[in-house]
């Protein structure tokens, strides 16, 4: 991933030139795609239906988050904002990395 590190409002983050042009006021929206069906994940219910067969279970510990954990005694936990519309690309990449390879991918919304 290429980009530039920016320090803003006390937070440092990497701006990826391929996915955002913050200085120009333009930002490409990212979507999570289930590779097998080529479907864009549009709700938590849809995401849950795709994660359950992969061994993920809903975790109800925090009422402010929508969470999944692996059922086979692993440390993997996916924590997402309660509101699906507040998902950010970092949440999408977390799902991709923690699920099995070639199950999900993040794409630019066209």
Biopython code that builds the backbone (N, CA, C, O; Angstrom):
import numpy as np
from Bio.PDB.StructureBuilder import StructureBuilder

atoms = [
    (1, "UNK", "N", (0.849, -1.163, 0.000)),
    (1, "UNK", "CA", (0.000, 0.000, 0.000)),
    (1, "UNK", "C", (0.900, 1.233, 0.000)),
    (1, "UNK", "O", (1.812, 1.328, 0.822)),
    (2, "UNK", "N", (0.662, 2.158, -0.892)),
    (2, "UNK", "CA", (1.447, 3.374, -0.943)),
    (2, "UNK", "C", (0.601, 4.547, -0.499)),
    (2, "UNK", "O", (-0.629, 4.496, -0.543)),
    (3, "UNK", "N", (1.262, 5.593, -0.077)),
    (3, "UNK", "CA", (0.547, 6.776, 0.354)),
    (3, "UNK", "C", (1.460, 7.673, 1.141)),
    (3, "UNK", "O", (2.681, 7.603, 1.008)),
    (4, "UNK", "N", (0.877, 8.510, 1.954)),
    (4, "UNK", "CA", (1.649, 9.436, 2.762)),
    (4, "UNK", "C", (1.050, 9.472, 4.167)),
    (4, "UNK", "O", (-0.169, 9.427, 4.334)),
    (5, "UNK", "N", (1.926, 9.553, 5.178)),
    (5, "UNK", "CA", (1.482, 9.658, 6.552)),
    (5, "UNK", "C", (1.098, 11.104, 6.832)),
    (5, "UNK", "O", (1.852, 12.022, 6.511)),
    (6, "UNK", "N", (-0.080, 11.309, 7.431)),
    (6, "UNK", "CA", (-0.575, 12.648, 7.735)),
    (6, "UNK", "C", (-0.898, 12.731, 9.219)),
    (6, "UNK", "O", (-1.542, 11.842, 9.775)),
    (7, "UNK", "N", (-0.439, 13.819, 9.860)),
    (7, "UNK", "CA", (-0.755, 14.072, 11.251)),
    (7, "UNK", "C", (-1.801, 15.168, 11.283)),
    (7, "UNK", "O", (-1.539, 16.292, 10.855)),
    (8, "UNK", "N", (-3.013, 14.841, 11.799)),
    (8, "UNK", "CA", (-4.116, 15.791, 11.792)),
    (8, "UNK", "C", (-4.959, 15.591, 13.049)),
    (8, "UNK", "O", (-5.366, 14.470, 13.356)),
    (9, "UNK", "N", (-5.216, 16.669, 13.769)),
    (9, "UNK", "CA", (-6.030, 16.632, 14.986)),
    (9, "UNK", "C", (-5.508, 15.612, 16.009)),
    (9, "UNK", "O", (-6.292, 14.932, 16.671)),
    (10, "UNK", "N", (-4.198, 15.514, 16.128)),
    (10, "UNK", "CA", (-3.596, 14.615, 17.103)),
    (10, "UNK", "C", (-3.593, 13.157, 16.710)),
    (10, "UNK", "O", (-3.246, 12.298, 17.522)),
    (11, "UNK", "N", (-3.976, 12.858, 15.470)),
    (11, "UNK", "CA", (-4.031, 11.475, 14.991)),
    (11, "UNK", "C", (-3.151, 11.348, 13.759)),
    (11, "UNK", "O", (-3.191, 12.194, 12.866)),
    (12, "UNK", "N", (-2.361, 10.291, 13.717)),
    (12, "UNK", "CA", (-1.550, 10.028, 12.537)),
    (12, "UNK", "C", (-2.167, 8.875, 11.764)),
    (12, "UNK", "O", (-2.552, 7.863, 12.351)),
    (13, "UNK", "N", (-2.262, 9.024, 10.453)),
    (13, "UNK", "CA", (-2.829, 7.959, 9.631)),
    (13, "UNK", "C", (-2.204, 7.975, 8.249)),
    (13, "UNK", "O", (-1.634, 8.975, 7.814)),
    (14, "UNK", "N", (-2.323, 6.856, 7.578)),
    (14, "UNK", "CA", (-1.793, 6.702, 6.231)),
    (14, "UNK", "C", (-2.883, 6.994, 5.226)),
    (14, "UNK", "O", (-3.923, 6.335, 5.219)),
    (15, "UNK", "N", (-2.652, 7.974, 4.383)),
    (15, "UNK", "CA", (-3.586, 8.259, 3.292)),
    (15, "UNK", "C", (-3.138, 7.466, 2.089)),
    (15, "UNK", "O", (-1.998, 7.596, 1.641)),
    (16, "UNK", "N", (-4.012, 6.660, 1.570)),
    (16, "UNK", "CA", (-3.732, 5.833, 0.400)),
    (16, "UNK", "C", (-4.161, 6.598, -0.840)),
    (16, "UNK", "O", (-5.351, 6.846, -1.037)),
    (17, "UNK", "N", (-3.211, 6.970, -1.671)),
    (17, "UNK", "CA", (-3.528, 7.743, -2.866)),
    (17, "UNK", "C", (-4.408, 6.982, -3.842)),
    (17, "UNK", "O", (-5.088, 7.593, -4.666)),
    (18, "UNK", "N", (-4.405, 5.667, -3.762)),
    (18, "UNK", "CA", (-5.242, 4.889, -4.669)),
    (18, "UNK", "C", (-6.704, 4.907, -4.267)),
    (18, "UNK", "O", (-7.578, 4.702, -5.109)),
    (19, "UNK", "N", (-6.989, 5.153, -2.972)),
    (19, "UNK", "CA", (-8.377, 5.063, -2.525)),
    (19, "UNK", "C", (-8.988, 6.386, -2.108)),
    (19, "UNK", "O", (-10.209, 6.482, -1.981)),
    (20, "UNK", "N", (-8.163, 7.424, -1.888)),
    (20, "UNK", "CA", (-8.764, 8.700, -1.500)),
    (20, "UNK", "C", (-7.914, 9.860, -1.984)),
    (20, "UNK", "O", (-6.694, 9.757, -2.113)),
    (21, "UNK", "N", (-8.576, 10.937, -2.240)),
    (21, "UNK", "CA", (-7.919, 12.180, -2.625)),
    (21, "UNK", "C", (-8.479, 13.257, -1.721)),
    (21, "UNK", "O", (-9.236, 14.127, -2.151)),
    (22, "UNK", "N", (-8.084, 13.177, -0.435)),
    (22, "UNK", "CA", (-8.671, 14.030, 0.585)),
    (22, "UNK", "C", (-8.460, 15.506, 0.281)),
    (22, "UNK", "O", (-9.350, 16.321, 0.525)),
    (23, "UNK", "N", (-7.307, 15.854, -0.241)),
    (23, "UNK", "CA", (-7.025, 17.245, -0.542)),
    (23, "UNK", "C", (-7.943, 17.803, -1.611)),
    (23, "UNK", "O", (-8.175, 19.012, -1.651)),
    (24, "UNK", "N", (-8.468, 16.958, -2.472)),
    (24, "UNK", "CA", (-9.359, 17.392, -3.539)),
    (24, "UNK", "C", (-10.826, 17.283, -3.146)),
    (24, "UNK", "O", (-11.709, 17.621, -3.934)),
    (25, "UNK", "N", (-11.087, 16.814, -1.932)),
    (25, "UNK", "CA", (-12.466, 16.680, -1.481)),
    (25, "UNK", "C", (-13.177, 15.476, -2.083)),
    (25, "UNK", "O", (-14.398, 15.361, -1.972)),
    (26, "UNK", "N", (-12.437, 14.584, -2.713)),
    (26, "UNK", "CA", (-13.034, 13.397, -3.311)),
    (26, "UNK", "C", (-12.634, 12.176, -2.497)),
    (26, "UNK", "O", (-11.505, 12.095, -2.011)),
    (27, "UNK", "N", (-13.535, 11.244, -2.348)),
    (27, "UNK", "CA", (-13.228, 10.021, -1.632)),
    (27, "UNK", "C", (-13.984, 8.877, -2.281)),
    (27, "UNK", "O", (-15.204, 8.935, -2.436)),
    (28, "UNK", "N", (-13.265, 7.851, -2.653)),
    (28, "UNK", "CA", (-13.909, 6.660, -3.210)),
    (28, "UNK", "C", (-14.441, 5.813, -2.070)),
    (28, "UNK", "O", (-13.739, 5.560, -1.091)),
    (29, "UNK", "N", (-15.641, 5.392, -2.197)),
    (29, "UNK", "CA", (-16.256, 4.546, -1.179)),
    (29, "UNK", "C", (-15.846, 3.105, -1.422)),
    (29, "UNK", "O", (-15.785, 2.651, -2.565)),
    (30, "UNK", "N", (-15.570, 2.399, -0.357)),
    (30, "UNK", "CA", (-15.193, 0.988, -0.420)),
    (30, "UNK", "C", (-16.389, 0.126, -0.061)),
    (30, "UNK", "O", (-17.239, 0.526, 0.734)),
    (31, "UNK", "N", (-16.450, -1.062, -0.654)),
    (31, "UNK", "CA", (-17.491, -2.026, -0.337)),
    (31, "UNK", "C", (-16.854, -3.385, -0.097)),
    (31, "UNK", "O", (-15.789, -3.692, -0.633)),
    (32, "UNK", "N", (-17.525, -4.195, 0.720)),
    (32, "UNK", "CA", (-17.094, -5.557, 0.993)),
    (32, "UNK", "C", (-17.836, -6.479, 0.034)),
    (32, "UNK", "O", (-19.061, -6.425, -0.072)),
    (33, "UNK", "N", (-17.082, -7.326, -0.663)),
    (33, "UNK", "CA", (-17.673, -8.225, -1.654)),
    (33, "UNK", "C", (-17.407, -9.669, -1.252)),
    (33, "UNK", "O", (-16.275, -10.042, -0.941)),
    (34, "UNK", "N", (-18.459, -10.473, -1.262)),
    (34, "UNK", "CA", (-18.333, -11.919, -1.046)),
    (34, "UNK", "C", (-17.918, -12.514, -2.387)),
    (34, "UNK", "O", (-18.690, -12.487, -3.346)),
    (35, "UNK", "N", (-16.713, -13.045, -2.455)),
    (35, "UNK", "CA", (-16.123, -13.458, -3.729)),
    (35, "UNK", "C", (-16.907, -14.581, -4.409)),
    (35, "UNK", "O", (-17.121, -14.530, -5.620)),
    (36, "UNK", "N", (-17.336, -15.588, -3.658)),
    (36, "UNK", "CA", (-18.016, -16.744, -4.260)),
    (36, "UNK", "C", (-19.290, -16.359, -5.001)),
    (36, "UNK", "O", (-19.609, -16.934, -6.041)),
    (37, "UNK", "N", (-20.019, -15.378, -4.459)),
    (37, "UNK", "CA", (-21.286, -14.980, -5.074)),
    (37, "UNK", "C", (-21.192, -13.644, -5.809)),
    (37, "UNK", "O", (-22.124, -13.244, -6.506)),
    (38, "UNK", "N", (-20.062, -12.960, -5.648)),
    (38, "UNK", "CA", (-19.845, -11.628, -6.223)),
    (38, "UNK", "C", (-20.890, -10.623, -5.735)),
    (38, "UNK", "O", (-21.242, -9.686, -6.451)),
    (39, "UNK", "N", (-21.385, -10.826, -4.504)),
    (39, "UNK", "CA", (-22.386, -9.944, -3.921)),
    (39, "UNK", "C", (-21.720, -8.911, -3.017)),
    (39, "UNK", "O", (-20.800, -9.229, -2.264)),
    (40, "UNK", "N", (-22.193, -7.681, -3.102)),
    (40, "UNK", "CA", (-21.766, -6.638, -2.176)),
    (40, "UNK", "C", (-22.541, -6.832, -0.884)),
    (40, "UNK", "O", (-23.765, -6.968, -0.905)),
    (41, "UNK", "N", (-21.839, -6.846, 0.236)),
    (41, "UNK", "CA", (-22.476, -7.005, 1.536)),
    (41, "UNK", "C", (-23.151, -5.680, 1.881)),
    (41, "UNK", "O", (-22.487, -4.649, 1.990)),
    (42, "UNK", "N", (-24.474, -5.711, 2.053)),
    (42, "UNK", "CA", (-25.249, -4.490, 2.253)),
    (42, "UNK", "C", (-25.900, -4.386, 3.627)),
    (42, "UNK", "O", (-26.570, -3.395, 3.918)),
    (43, "UNK", "N", (-25.710, -5.407, 4.482)),
    (43, "UNK", "CA", (-26.311, -5.358, 5.819)),
    (43, "UNK", "C", (-25.562, -6.337, 6.726)),
    (43, "UNK", "O", (-24.847, -7.228, 6.267)),
    (44, "UNK", "N", (-25.757, -6.131, 8.028)),
    (44, "UNK", "CA", (-25.162, -7.053, 8.980)),
    (44, "UNK", "C", (-25.816, -8.427, 8.906)),
    (44, "UNK", "O", (-25.156, -9.439, 9.143)),
    (45, "UNK", "N", (-27.089, -8.473, 8.583)),
    (45, "UNK", "CA", (-27.767, -9.758, 8.452)),
    (45, "UNK", "C", (-27.134, -10.572, 7.312)),
    (45, "UNK", "O", (-26.916, -11.777, 7.438)),
    (46, "UNK", "N", (-26.853, -9.898, 6.225)),
    (46, "UNK", "CA", (-26.214, -10.556, 5.085)),
    (46, "UNK", "C", (-24.799, -11.021, 5.457)),
    (46, "UNK", "O", (-24.401, -12.137, 5.121)),
    (47, "UNK", "N", (-24.057, -10.174, 6.139)),
    (47, "UNK", "CA", (-22.705, -10.529, 6.580)),
    (47, "UNK", "C", (-22.742, -11.726, 7.520)),
    (47, "UNK", "O", (-21.921, -12.637, 7.407)),
    (48, "UNK", "N", (-23.693, -11.724, 8.444)),
    (48, "UNK", "CA", (-23.810, -12.836, 9.385)),
    (48, "UNK", "C", (-24.099, -14.148, 8.668)),
    (48, "UNK", "O", (-23.527, -15.178, 9.023)),
    (49, "UNK", "N", (-24.973, -14.132, 7.668)),
    (49, "UNK", "CA", (-25.274, -15.348, 6.891)),
    (49, "UNK", "C", (-24.028, -15.874, 6.178)),
    (49, "UNK", "O", (-23.901, -17.079, 5.965)),
    (50, "UNK", "N", (-23.121, -14.992, 5.814)),
    (50, "UNK", "CA", (-21.901, -15.409, 5.117)),
    (50, "UNK", "C", (-20.814, -15.861, 6.091)),
    (50, "UNK", "O", (-19.992, -16.709, 5.745)),
    (51, "UNK", "N", (-20.797, -15.308, 7.298)),
    (51, "UNK", "CA", (-19.762, -15.660, 8.266)),
    (51, "UNK", "C", (-20.070, -16.931, 9.056)),
    (51, "UNK", "O", (-19.148, -17.657, 9.428)),
    (52, "UNK", "N", (-21.342, -17.213, 9.317)),
    (52, "UNK", "CA", (-21.708, -18.385, 10.126)),
    (52, "UNK", "C", (-21.146, -19.695, 9.569)),
    (52, "UNK", "O", (-20.599, -20.485, 10.338)),
    (53, "UNK", "N", (-21.259, -19.958, 8.253)),
    (53, "UNK", "CA", (-20.699, -21.210, 7.736)),
    (53, "UNK", "C", (-19.170, -21.291, 7.829)),
    (53, "UNK", "O", (-18.595, -22.370, 7.688)),
    (54, "UNK", "N", (-18.521, -20.158, 8.065)),
    (54, "UNK", "CA", (-17.064, -20.125, 8.176)),
    (54, "UNK", "C", (-16.583, -20.311, 9.613)),
    (54, "UNK", "O", (-15.386, -20.217, 9.887)),
    (55, "UNK", "N", (-17.528, -20.578, 10.541)),
    (55, "UNK", "CA", (-17.163, -20.819, 11.933)),
    (55, "UNK", "C", (-17.238, -19.595, 12.828)),
    (55, "UNK", "O", (-16.812, -19.652, 13.981)),
    (56, "UNK", "N", (-17.762, -18.503, 12.330)),
    (56, "UNK", "CA", (-17.925, -17.294, 13.140)),
    (56, "UNK", "C", (-19.273, -17.337, 13.854)),
    (56, "UNK", "O", (-20.246, -17.878, 13.329)),
    (57, "UNK", "N", (-19.322, -16.764, 15.056)),
    (57, "UNK", "CA", (-20.551, -16.673, 15.834)),
    (57, "UNK", "C", (-20.739, -15.239, 16.304)),
    (57, "UNK", "O", (-19.770, -14.508, 16.510)),
    (58, "UNK", "N", (-22.008, -14.843, 16.473)),
    (58, "UNK", "CA", (-22.287, -13.514, 17.032)),
    (58, "UNK", "C", (-21.812, -13.477, 18.473)),
    (58, "UNK", "O", (-21.924, -14.460, 19.204)),
    (59, "UNK", "N", (-21.289, -12.352, 18.863)),
    (59, "UNK", "CA", (-20.793, -12.124, 20.211)),
    (59, "UNK", "C", (-21.565, -10.936, 20.759)),
    (59, "UNK", "O", (-21.498, -9.849, 20.185)),
    (60, "UNK", "N", (-22.294, -11.112, 21.851)),
    (60, "UNK", "CA", (-23.216, -10.098, 22.357)),
    (60, "UNK", "C", (-22.705, -9.377, 23.602)),
    (60, "UNK", "O", (-23.509, -8.891, 24.397)),
    (61, "UNK", "N", (-21.399, -9.297, 23.789)),
    (61, "UNK", "CA", (-20.835, -8.732, 25.006)),
    (61, "UNK", "C", (-21.003, -7.217, 25.101)),
    (61, "UNK", "O", (-21.230, -6.696, 26.193)),
    (62, "UNK", "N", (-20.896, -6.506, 23.991)),
    (62, "UNK", "CA", (-20.960, -5.045, 23.994)),
    (62, "UNK", "C", (-22.172, -4.582, 23.187)),
    (62, "UNK", "O", (-22.215, -4.808, 21.978)),
    (63, "UNK", "N", (-23.150, -3.947, 23.816)),
    (63, "UNK", "CA", (-24.363, -3.537, 23.092)),
    (63, "UNK", "C", (-24.129, -2.423, 22.067)),
    (63, "UNK", "O", (-24.975, -2.185, 21.205)),
    (64, "UNK", "N", (-22.985, -1.743, 22.159)),
    (64, "UNK", "CA", (-22.684, -0.659, 21.219)),
    (64, "UNK", "C", (-21.959, -1.136, 19.965)),
    (64, "UNK", "O", (-21.698, -0.349, 19.056)),
    (65, "UNK", "N", (-21.638, -2.418, 19.920)),
    (65, "UNK", "CA", (-20.899, -2.977, 18.783)),
    (65, "UNK", "C", (-21.611, -4.200, 18.221)),
    (65, "UNK", "O", (-22.374, -4.871, 18.915)),
    (66, "UNK", "N", (-21.349, -4.467, 16.971)),
    (66, "UNK", "CA", (-21.803, -5.680, 16.303)),
    (66, "UNK", "C", (-20.550, -6.540, 16.180)),
    (66, "UNK", "O", (-19.639, -6.181, 15.434)),
    (67, "UNK", "N", (-20.480, -7.666, 16.892)),
    (67, "UNK", "CA", (-19.246, -8.437, 16.968)),
    (67, "UNK", "C", (-19.430, -9.902, 16.584)),
    (67, "UNK", "O", (-20.496, -10.493, 16.756)),
    (68, "UNK", "N", (-18.341, -10.461, 16.055)),
    (68, "UNK", "CA", (-18.268, -11.882, 15.737)),
    (68, "UNK", "C", (-16.975, -12.432, 16.314)),
    (68, "UNK", "O", (-15.965, -11.730, 16.372)),
    (69, "UNK", "N", (-17.009, -13.688, 16.739)),
    (69, "UNK", "CA", (-15.785, -14.358, 17.169)),
    (69, "UNK", "C", (-15.751, -15.755, 16.569)),
    (69, "UNK", "O", (-16.784, -16.341, 16.247)),
    (70, "UNK", "N", (-14.532, -16.272, 16.426)),
    (70, "UNK", "CA", (-14.369, -17.631, 15.923)),
    (70, "UNK", "C", (-14.732, -18.606, 17.023)),
    (70, "UNK", "O", (-14.383, -18.400, 18.186)),
    (71, "UNK", "N", (-15.422, -19.653, 16.664)),
    (71, "UNK", "CA", (-15.944, -20.591, 17.658)),
    (71, "UNK", "C", (-14.933, -21.636, 18.121)),
    (71, "UNK", "O", (-15.223, -22.396, 19.045)),
    (72, "UNK", "N", (-13.761, -21.692, 17.506)),
    (72, "UNK", "CA", (-12.805, -22.751, 17.843)),
    (72, "UNK", "C", (-11.655, -22.230, 18.691)),
    (72, "UNK", "O", (-10.488, -22.426, 18.352)),
    (73, "UNK", "N", (-11.985, -21.564, 19.796)),
    (73, "UNK", "CA", (-11.010, -21.128, 20.793)),
    (73, "UNK", "C", (-9.862, -20.309, 20.196)),
    (73, "UNK", "O", (-8.702, -20.530, 20.544)),
    (74, "UNK", "N", (-10.166, -19.396, 19.329)),
    (74, "UNK", "CA", (-9.143, -18.511, 18.792)),
    (74, "UNK", "C", (-9.329, -17.128, 19.390)),
    (74, "UNK", "O", (-10.336, -16.858, 20.046)),
    (75, "UNK", "N", (-8.387, -16.279, 19.171)),
    (75, "UNK", "CA", (-8.442, -14.919, 19.682)),
    (75, "UNK", "C", (-9.082, -13.956, 18.686)),
    (75, "UNK", "O", (-9.185, -12.762, 18.966)),
    (76, "UNK", "N", (-9.510, -14.453, 17.535)),
    (76, "UNK", "CA", (-10.070, -13.578, 16.509)),
    (76, "UNK", "C", (-11.407, -12.991, 16.930)),
    (76, "UNK", "O", (-12.308, -13.705, 17.369)),
    (77, "UNK", "N", (-11.516, -11.684, 16.789)),
    (77, "UNK", "CA", (-12.741, -10.972, 17.096)),
    (77, "UNK", "C", (-12.899, -9.865, 16.063)),
    (77, "UNK", "O", (-11.977, -9.084, 15.826)),
    (78, "UNK", "N", (-14.060, -9.808, 15.460)),
    (78, "UNK", "CA", (-14.377, -8.737, 14.520)),
    (78, "UNK", "C", (-15.347, -7.805, 15.234)),
    (78, "UNK", "O", (-16.441, -8.223, 15.610)),
    (79, "UNK", "N", (-14.961, -6.555, 15.425)),
    (79, "UNK", "CA", (-15.804, -5.568, 16.089)),
    (79, "UNK", "C", (-16.177, -4.476, 15.098)),
    (79, "UNK", "O", (-15.311, -3.846, 14.490)),
    (80, "UNK", "N", (-17.467, -4.265, 14.948)),
    (80, "UNK", "CA", (-17.989, -3.322, 13.972)),
    (80, "UNK", "C", (-18.930, -2.335, 14.656)),
    (80, "UNK", "O", (-19.539, -2.670, 15.671)),
    (81, "UNK", "N", (-19.057, -1.119, 14.112)),
    (81, "UNK", "CA", (-20.011, -0.177, 14.703)),
    (81, "UNK", "C", (-21.437, -0.708, 14.601)),
    (81, "UNK", "O", (-21.776, -1.410, 13.648)),
    (82, "UNK", "N", (-22.259, -0.378, 15.573)),
    (82, "UNK", "CA", (-23.644, -0.863, 15.601)),
    (82, "UNK", "C", (-24.418, -0.483, 14.339)),
    (82, "UNK", "O", (-25.247, -1.255, 13.856)),
    (83, "UNK", "N", (-24.143, 0.713, 13.807)),
    (83, "UNK", "CA", (-24.801, 1.211, 12.608)),
    (83, "UNK", "C", (-24.010, 0.775, 11.368)),
    (83, "UNK", "O", (-22.862, 1.183, 11.192)),
    (84, "UNK", "N", (-24.611, -0.040, 10.520)),
    (84, "UNK", "CA", (-23.938, -0.547, 9.324)),
    (84, "UNK", "C", (-23.433, 0.587, 8.432)),
    (84, "UNK", "O", (-22.401, 0.442, 7.777)),
    (85, "UNK", "N", (-24.145, 1.708, 8.399)),
    (85, "UNK", "CA", (-23.754, 2.836, 7.552)),
    (85, "UNK", "C", (-22.495, 3.541, 8.037)),
    (85, "UNK", "O", (-21.951, 4.384, 7.324)),
    (86, "UNK", "N", (-22.024, 3.214, 9.228)),
    (86, "UNK", "CA", (-20.813, 3.828, 9.772)),
    (86, "UNK", "C", (-19.575, 2.954, 9.572)),
    (86, "UNK", "O", (-18.506, 3.256, 10.103)),
    (87, "UNK", "N", (-19.720, 1.877, 8.812)),
    (87, "UNK", "CA", (-18.563, 1.038, 8.506)),
    (87, "UNK", "C", (-17.549, 1.836, 7.711)),
    (87, "UNK", "O", (-17.908, 2.588, 6.805)),
    (88, "UNK", "N", (-16.289, 1.671, 8.052)),
    (88, "UNK", "CA", (-15.201, 2.323, 7.327)),
    (88, "UNK", "C", (-14.354, 1.248, 6.682)),
    (88, "UNK", "O", (-14.503, 0.062, 6.976)),
    (89, "UNK", "N", (-13.465, 1.669, 5.801)),
    (89, "UNK", "CA", (-12.633, 0.699, 5.091)),
    (89, "UNK", "C", (-11.800, -0.145, 6.053)),
    (89, "UNK", "O", (-11.539, -1.313, 5.767)),
    (90, "UNK", "N", (-11.380, 0.413, 7.178)),
    (90, "UNK", "CA", (-10.596, -0.357, 8.149)),
    (90, "UNK", "C", (-11.390, -1.546, 8.679)),
    (90, "UNK", "O", (-10.816, -2.606, 8.929)),
    (91, "UNK", "N", (-12.706, -1.387, 8.854)),
    (91, "UNK", "CA", (-13.555, -2.495, 9.302)),
    (91, "UNK", "C", (-13.659, -3.559, 8.209)),
    (91, "UNK", "O", (-13.627, -4.757, 8.491)),
    (92, "UNK", "N", (-13.783, -3.110, 6.966)),
    (92, "UNK", "CA", (-13.896, -4.050, 5.850)),
    (92, "UNK", "C", (-12.628, -4.883, 5.711)),
    (92, "UNK", "O", (-12.694, -6.096, 5.516)),
    (93, "UNK", "N", (-11.471, -4.229, 5.813)),
    (93, "UNK", "CA", (-10.206, -4.956, 5.709)),
    (93, "UNK", "C", (-10.016, -5.906, 6.888)),
    (93, "UNK", "O", (-9.403, -6.961, 6.731)),
    (94, "UNK", "N", (-10.526, -5.556, 8.054)),
    (94, "UNK", "CA", (-10.455, -6.439, 9.215)),
    (94, "UNK", "C", (-11.206, -7.742, 8.937)),
    (94, "UNK", "O", (-10.728, -8.823, 9.283)),
    (95, "UNK", "N", (-12.369, -7.638, 8.317)),
    (95, "UNK", "CA", (-13.148, -8.824, 7.953)),
    (95, "UNK", "C", (-12.387, -9.677, 6.942)),
    (95, "UNK", "O", (-12.339, -10.900, 7.072)),
    (96, "UNK", "N", (-11.797, -9.043, 5.944)),
    (96, "UNK", "CA", (-11.046, -9.767, 4.914)),
    (96, "UNK", "C", (-9.870, -10.520, 5.525)),
    (96, "UNK", "O", (-9.661, -11.696, 5.225)),
    (97, "UNK", "N", (-9.108, -9.853, 6.375)),
    (97, "UNK", "CA", (-7.902, -10.448, 6.952)),
    (97, "UNK", "C", (-8.235, -11.585, 7.909)),
    (97, "UNK", "O", (-7.535, -12.598, 7.932)),
    (98, "UNK", "N", (-9.291, -11.433, 8.696)),
    (98, "UNK", "CA", (-9.604, -12.437, 9.714)),
    (98, "UNK", "C", (-10.428, -13.615, 9.198)),
    (98, "UNK", "O", (-10.487, -14.654, 9.854)),
    (99, "UNK", "N", (-11.059, -13.473, 8.046)),
    (99, "UNK", "CA", (-11.789, -14.609, 7.481)),
    (99, "UNK", "C", (-10.828, -15.434, 6.633)),
    (99, "UNK", "O", (-9.678, -15.049, 6.421)),
    (100, "UNK", "N", (-11.311, -16.561, 6.158)),
    (100, "UNK", "CA", (-10.465, -17.429, 5.317)),
    (100, "UNK", "C", (-10.049, -16.694, 4.041)),
    (100, "UNK", "O", (-10.764, -15.813, 3.564)),
    (101, "UNK", "N", (-8.886, -17.062, 3.492)),
    (101, "UNK", "CA", (-8.455, -16.428, 2.230)),
    (101, "UNK", "C", (-9.481, -16.646, 1.117)),
    (101, "UNK", "O", (-10.123, -17.694, 1.041)),
    (102, "UNK", "N", (-9.616, -15.663, 0.280)),
    (102, "UNK", "CA", (-10.483, -15.715, -0.899)),
    (102, "UNK", "C", (-11.968, -15.877, -0.585)),
    (102, "UNK", "O", (-12.707, -16.484, -1.361)),
    (103, "UNK", "N", (-12.403, -15.336, 0.548)),
    (103, "UNK", "CA", (-13.825, -15.343, 0.872)),
    (103, "UNK", "C", (-14.414, -13.956, 0.627)),
    (103, "UNK", "O", (-15.483, -13.822, 0.031)),
    (104, "UNK", "N", (-13.706, -12.923, 1.095)),
    (104, "UNK", "CA", (-14.154, -11.539, 0.917)),
    (104, "UNK", "C", (-13.020, -10.728, 0.304)),
    (104, "UNK", "O", (-11.847, -11.090, 0.401)),
    (105, "UNK", "N", (-13.399, -9.630, -0.327)),
    (105, "UNK", "CA", (-12.417, -8.650, -0.759)),
    (105, "UNK", "C", (-13.051, -7.269, -0.701)),
    (105, "UNK", "O", (-14.273, -7.132, -0.745)),
    (106, "UNK", "N", (-12.212, -6.254, -0.604)),
    (106, "UNK", "CA", (-12.671, -4.882, -0.582)),
    (106, "UNK", "C", (-12.450, -4.290, -1.960)),
    (106, "UNK", "O", (-11.367, -4.396, -2.535)),
    (107, "UNK", "N", (-13.498, -3.664, -2.480)),
    (107, "UNK", "CA", (-13.422, -3.039, -3.803)),
    (107, "UNK", "C", (-13.892, -1.602, -3.725)),
    (107, "UNK", "O", (-14.618, -1.221, -2.808)),
    (108, "UNK", "N", (-13.470, -0.808, -4.698)),
    (108, "UNK", "CA", (-13.989, 0.544, -4.826)),
    (108, "UNK", "C", (-15.414, 0.474, -5.363)),
    (108, "UNK", "O", (-15.706, -0.301, -6.273)),
    (109, "UNK", "N", (-16.285, 1.281, -4.799)),
    (109, "UNK", "CA", (-17.648, 1.375, -5.301)),
    (109, "UNK", "C", (-17.615, 2.110, -6.626)),
    (109, "UNK", "O", (-17.084, 3.217, -6.718)),
    (110, "UNK", "N", (-18.182, 1.494, -7.648)),
    (110, "UNK", "CA", (-18.144, 2.087, -8.983)),
    (110, "UNK", "C", (-19.438, 2.812, -9.273)),
    (110, "UNK", "O", (-19.600, 3.379, -10.353)),
]
sb = StructureBuilder()
sb.init_structure("model")
sb.init_model(0)
sb.init_chain("A")
sb.init_seg("    ")
for serial, (resi, resn, name, xyz) in enumerate(atoms, 1):
    if name == "N":
        sb.init_residue(resn, " ", resi, " ")
    sb.init_atom(name, np.array(xyz, "f"), 0.0, 1.0, " ", f" {name:<3s}", serial, name[0])
structure = sb.get_structure()
